[in-house]
Amino acid sequence: MADKEYTDPERMEKIVSLCKRRGFIYQSAELYGGLNGCWDYGPLGVEVKRNLKDYWWRRNVQEREDIVGLDGSILTHQAVLTASGHVGGFSDPMCDCLLSKARLRADQIEPQSGTAYHYSGASEGEWTVERRFAVLLREGQNENKARKTARQYYAQFHHNKSLSPKTLELQGETTSQEENTTSFNPENGSLLTEAREFNLMFKTQMGASSSEDDPNAVAYLRPETAQSIFTQFKNVLDTSRMKVPFGIAQIGKAFRNEINPRNFTFRSREFEQMEIEYFCRPGDGLRLTDEWLENRLSFYEDIGLPREKLHVLDVPDGERAHYSEKTYDIEFDFPFGCQELEGVAYRTNYDLSKHQEHSGKPIEYFDETTKEKFIPHVVEPSAGCDRTVLALLCEAFDEEDVVDTKGKTETRTVMRLNPRIAPIKAAIFPLLKKNEDQVRISREIQEELGSFMHVFYDETGAVGRRYRRQDEVGTPFCITVDFETLGEEDPELKGTVTLRHRDSMEQERVAIADLLPRLLREIR
Ligand code: GAP
């Protein structure tokens, strides 16, 4: 069984560095020091993301008769999110470090034990400050560390900002033994403020005449794509004539003012979700939740995440979202630990009922056959697009030792991305850029394949180096036009090219006329 606690920070560092170096993912506003929790996808990253979204859409909307799509607005009416419970309850407990002012998620602080040093204040000559402060020292740490930290804390209240904290006299030092406390910052031992609820939604003002106090001018950036599906349920039902069970799918941006964005794109403040609300009869909810779980696991396998690295957590009572009667989290072994990729939740008829109640408009479904009227229940597979891209990049990254044609061993970096996800499907090389016929044929192949897939033409450097550059960005196929293609070595090989496979590095001769159907089969 896989070790769910296993982490590999060195591997993660290499992945983050490759993502920047090769144009997959950049820090947003890096030029100005970076916008925390926001990321920009570069030329290759945007292709990976599009391939993932296109495949998800094809599998879940285009290839199914029972699911239709929606593209709702990001700006969301206050009343929608009040009804859904987000305005009142979409929050995380948060506390601040009294010394560094860092903001921490109170429920994610590791419990610590040790000796707490308490102070009532500090003085310097005539100047005094009276404030309670404390520092936690773990076993083996010197008591002077507590005093140094306390002096740094009190120095910030002194009018002389260049004063050395060493000159401060600490007041009322006492100690206490603490077991499994979460009241101190694990980074520096400083006391934290009491936890407060912090709403995670981004609020904004709408309209030219908007004023801070006008509740009608308030809108939110949606914290999940789901709510527009619920509020448009009746319109979709009336205009598409779907019959329960049926689903509405949506891919789009969501925004959460996460207290601690971290692990590269894993926890961001702006991210994309791929969600389905699958409406059903009340008695079918639990069965469909199990069915959707299996469906989603097989989806991940089909894009290149191995089953043994996917784990299912049956979220226990008390830990599920307020609307859910059953939730499975699909988790993946990232290099920073086993973490959630997707939630498959049975949301009952909570959301539709709430919107019916708050809007005062009927959202019931009438079953023509049984003549029954009811509010449909819903099963929601909710995947994170950015998290899935990250999982795919983490899984694909590989380094291996290979021996070159001169017998020298070198490290080959290769992104073993599934061909349907790879940003470039095929790279096309003339063996020699000075050979006009090779260049012409390469350009013809580029043009033919380019109408069906993303391809890349490269004529610079030795062909071995060109292969390596493509390996590093996950291109599954390289096509080389050489002297055989021109029929100069063996007339039988005229009109064929070398097709080189990224993972095995094996090469085969393929007729130019067979390239397109062959590649289309491989990347579908
Ligand atoms: N509509 C249900 C819902 O939003 P969720 O578990 O809060 O449920 C669903 O989010 C998925 O969205 C998560 O499994 C994750 O993949 C993605 N997600 C949530 N918060 C995220 C964040 N801050 N950064 C990146 N992805 C996030």
Residues whose N, C-alpha, C, O or C-beta is under 5 A from the ligand:
A	BS01	GAP	P223 E224 A226 R256 E258 T265 F266 R267 S268 F271 Q273 E340 L341 E342 G343 S382 A383 G384 R387
